[in-house]
Amino acid sequence: MRHFRSDPIPEEILQRVLQAAHQAPSVGLMQPWRFIRITDSALRCQIHALVDAERHLTADALGSRDAQFMRLKVEGITDCAELWVAALMDQRESHIFGRRTLPEMDLASVACAIQNMWLAARAEGLGMGWVSLFDPQALAALLGIPAGGKPVAILCLGQVEEFYAAPMLQLEGWRAPQPLGEMLFENSWGCTDAGT
């Protein structure tokens, strides 16, 4: 979601959404997620400025699609009722269970928490948008995230006028979703059945 109303979210609903995030599966039960609630309006403006700066850099990197990209609404930071930043905790090195060969499973665990939050928000009639257009080091410095920690997502949460009928980027003609069949293989990469 990118289009929000600013009506406050009742605290009991917000707590249910956060509890859903906290119930997410995590590798080795490390629970590497940390959520930072942004209540200061000046800080919200600074976060918006970081996102806007990255938006322009992304447009430059897109070359011929830059103008099309700049017409997209890519965030709802100034509109949403609640703004949260999801981050990886610091000092994750001591968590080896499930991460010895796949250390990125800490990030997968945070993604599970965000997904739970997203589903709970929708069940509560709220919209949620995941903003990833930011410089992680700049946002970490702005929020005082300790060395080793890392912001993963800016999460916009709030009431919406309506939910999109399809993904917004699809509705805007940016990209069409790929069919599930193109993402399913059998026994090895690229094989769609036992005969190919």
Secondary structure, 3 states (H helix, E strand, C coil): CCCCCCCCCCHHHHHHHHHHHHCCCCHHHCCCEEEEEECCHHHHHHHHHHHHHHHHHHHHHCHHHHHHHHHCCCCCCCCCCEEEEEEECCCHHHCCCCCCCCCCHHHHHHHHHHHHHHHHHHHCCCEEEEECCCCHHHHHHHHCCCCCCEEEEEEEEECCCCCCCCCHHHHCCCCCCCCHHHHCCCCCCCCCCCCC
